[in-house]
Amino acid sequence: MKAVLRALAVLIVIAGVSGAGVAYSIARRGLSTRTEPSRVEELIARSMRRLATPGAVRSQPNPVEVSGVILDEALGHFADHCAVCHANNGGGETDIGRSVYPKSPDMRAAATQALSDGELFSIIENGIRLTAMPAWGTGTPDGERASWALVHFIRRLPALTTEEISRMEELNPKTADQFREDEEIRRFLAGTGAPPATQALPAHERSHK
């Protein structure tokens, strides 16, 4: 009984110190999403994420067998749902990915690739509180299958080919301006329209369209 109370007291002290560290960091650095999380915040977040994932889920192997069809489906799913924050190559270098707090991680790096399949599945299905990561789970078998397929695709991110990234660019959601520009290009190439308006703009202006 004394050992339990002692362990509990240690946990309370650690939690208090950690909480004070986070509070000090926020007070000193403000609430801007432009700053990088402190090491204390990263440590607490990673620890809480692991503790919040049930052991049975964390150790669960991927029940979906990897195949070309599964990877192709996941590629389209990633391009349509995930790339806006994580980029097609998983590097996180997008306008949104660089502006949220914490910033979107490089999913090709060890910090993500070292997570178990079950942990990746749990993150996709349930999201992560106080971050920009939403819960994509639908509560259906088809939804879980899609999440497990994404786990396979995440494993493939470090080895994506230029051809695969090009395919993803075609599947990325487009704004109304982008649709209009693509249609202008299509009509011009078909000989039924004028040169696209963007062709007459300086490169630095076209990049913001």
Legacy VTK file of the C-alpha trace (Angstrom):
# vtk DataFile Version 3.0
C-alpha trace
ASCII
DATASET POLYDATA
POINTS 209 float
0.000 0.000 0.000
2.826 2.389 0.845
4.505 1.627 -2.480
1.304 2.464 -4.350
0.907 5.748 -2.478
4.546 6.589 -3.119
4.164 5.891 -6.847
1.009 7.995 -6.929
2.790 10.857 -5.202
5.627 10.675 -7.734
3.137 10.793 -10.618
1.415 13.809 -9.081
4.741 15.605 -8.699
5.722 14.806 -12.298
2.341 15.983 -13.565
2.645 19.187 -11.537
6.136 19.927 -12.797
5.151 19.142 -16.380
2.050 21.304 -16.121
4.091 24.176 -14.705
6.584 23.791 -17.541
3.853 23.953 -20.173
2.226 26.945 -18.481
5.577 28.761 -18.349
6.219 27.959 -22.008
2.806 29.325 -23.035
3.214 32.446 -20.904
6.686 33.131 -22.320
6.031 32.285 -25.967
2.346 33.135 -26.337
-0.332 31.188 -28.199
0.854 31.697 -31.769
0.803 28.604 -33.979
3.941 29.886 -35.701
6.204 28.728 -32.879
7.505 25.196 -32.452
6.284 23.122 -29.481
8.763 22.933 -26.627
10.469 19.641 -25.793
8.295 19.359 -22.695
5.139 19.703 -24.786
6.400 17.116 -27.271
7.264 14.659 -24.510
3.907 15.061 -22.788
1.974 14.839 -26.067
3.760 11.694 -27.220
3.403 10.044 -23.805
-0.295 10.886 -23.541
-0.936 9.684 -27.099
0.664 6.344 -26.303
-1.173 5.995 -22.999
-4.471 6.917 -24.665
-4.107 4.111 -27.214
-5.357 0.865 -25.646
-2.673 -1.805 -25.525
-4.836 -4.214 -27.521
-5.117 -1.682 -30.357
-1.476 -0.627 -30.149
-0.266 -4.205 -30.623
-2.860 -5.152 -33.243
-1.367 -6.179 -36.588
-2.812 -4.789 -39.775
-5.704 -7.110 -40.705
-5.854 -5.807 -44.290
-3.488 -7.650 -46.599
-1.344 -5.285 -48.616
-1.741 -5.456 -52.385
-1.498 -3.220 -55.410
-5.241 -2.596 -55.304
-5.165 -1.645 -51.604
-2.222 0.716 -52.096
-3.903 2.291 -55.117
-7.102 2.923 -53.131
-5.105 4.359 -50.231
-3.108 6.590 -52.586
-6.339 8.168 -53.819
-7.695 8.459 -50.267
-4.502 10.125 -49.049
-4.419 12.534 -51.995
-8.051 13.530 -51.472
-8.181 13.711 -47.652
-4.688 13.934 -46.162
-2.400 15.733 -48.611
-3.861 19.178 -47.906
-2.017 19.087 -44.557
0.579 16.347 -44.989
1.534 16.973 -48.672
1.463 14.215 -51.278
4.872 12.934 -50.218
3.998 13.004 -46.494
6.545 15.715 -45.728
4.005 18.185 -44.318
5.245 21.110 -46.414
1.889 22.706 -47.227
0.371 26.075 -46.332
-1.948 24.442 -43.799
0.600 21.912 -42.559
3.094 24.675 -41.734
0.471 26.891 -40.077
-1.134 24.534 -37.538
0.167 23.770 -34.052
1.966 21.489 -33.807
3.043 21.571 -37.444
2.271 18.525 -39.570
5.079 16.017 -39.060
7.235 14.526 -41.761
5.503 11.150 -41.907
8.472 9.625 -43.694
10.680 10.203 -40.658
11.412 7.740 -37.864
9.067 9.390 -35.345
6.064 8.326 -37.440
7.440 5.204 -39.077
8.409 3.780 -35.665
4.779 3.815 -34.509
3.028 0.457 -34.594
0.338 -0.259 -37.168
-2.211 -0.157 -34.353
-1.058 3.279 -33.216
-1.274 4.684 -36.752
-4.736 3.164 -37.162
-5.896 4.685 -33.872
-4.619 8.142 -34.875
-6.404 7.973 -38.233
-9.654 6.658 -36.746
-9.810 8.798 -33.593
-7.711 11.886 -34.325
-5.618 13.703 -31.705
-7.075 16.308 -29.393
-5.645 19.834 -29.368
-4.036 19.317 -32.776
-5.250 19.708 -36.354
-5.528 15.911 -36.752
-9.229 15.040 -37.145
-10.912 11.698 -36.516
-11.568 10.057 -39.879
-13.311 6.980 -38.472
-16.873 6.365 -39.646
-17.697 3.564 -37.234
-18.186 1.143 -40.113
-16.202 -1.902 -41.312
-15.543 -0.150 -44.637
-14.218 2.888 -42.766
-11.864 0.745 -40.684
-10.667 -1.048 -43.814
-9.865 2.325 -45.407
-7.921 3.391 -42.298
-5.909 0.168 -42.249
-5.200 0.653 -45.966
-3.884 4.139 -45.182
-1.532 2.575 -42.636
-0.026 0.503 -45.468
0.289 3.643 -47.596
1.984 5.573 -44.782
4.596 2.801 -44.631
5.208 3.376 -48.327
5.679 7.157 -48.107
9.505 7.038 -47.829
9.665 5.167 -51.147
7.027 6.999 -53.223
7.924 7.357 -56.883
7.620 10.524 -58.966
4.926 8.765 -61.005
2.850 8.116 -57.887
3.189 11.718 -56.725
2.106 12.912 -60.187
-0.991 10.708 -59.956
-1.759 12.171 -56.537
-1.495 15.727 -57.873
-4.273 14.898 -60.325
-6.431 13.617 -57.451
-5.822 16.528 -55.052
-8.903 18.687 -54.337
-8.938 21.775 -56.534
-10.220 25.281 -55.931
-12.618 26.972 -58.344
-9.699 28.980 -59.782
-7.714 25.799 -60.377
-10.663 24.129 -62.102
-11.072 27.203 -64.307
-7.365 27.265 -65.155
-7.330 23.528 -65.986
-10.335 23.999 -68.256
-8.648 26.916 -70.040
-5.558 24.789 -70.619
-7.649 21.838 -71.847
-9.569 24.015 -74.301
-6.374 25.710 -75.529
-4.674 22.351 -76.142
-7.797 21.151 -77.960
-7.635 24.248 -80.199
-10.979 25.623 -79.039
-9.887 28.394 -76.698
-7.499 31.284 -76.158
-4.166 30.835 -74.334
-4.718 30.452 -70.575
-4.739 33.808 -68.807
-2.076 32.637 -66.379
0.415 32.344 -69.233
0.581 36.140 -69.422
1.210 36.608 -65.718
4.657 36.778 -64.090
5.688 33.501 -62.442
5.507 34.946 -58.925
1.883 35.962 -59.534
0.897 32.633 -61.094
2.159 30.815 -58.026
-0.563 32.429 -55.893
-3.442 31.451 -58.139
LINES 1 210
209 0 1 2 3 4 5 6 7 8 9 10 11 12 13 14 15 16 17 18 19 20 21 22 23 24 25 26 27 28 29 30 31 32 33 34 35 36 37 38 39 40 41 42 43 44 45 46 47 48 49 50 51 52 53 54 55 56 57 58 59 60 61 62 63 64 65 66 67 68 69 70 71 72 73 74 75 76 77 78 79 80 81 82 83 84 85 86 87 88 89 90 91 92 93 94 95 96 97 98 99 100 101 102 103 104 105 106 107 108 109 110 111 112 113 114 115 116 117 118 119 120 121 122 123 124 125 126 127 128 129 130 131 132 133 134 135 136 137 138 139 140 141 142 143 144 145 146 147 148 149 150 151 152 153 154 155 156 157 158 159 160 161 162 163 164 165 166 167 168 169 170 171 172 173 174 175 176 177 178 179 180 181 182 183 184 185 186 187 188 189 190 191 192 193 194 195 196 197 198 199 200 201 202 203 204 205 206 207 208
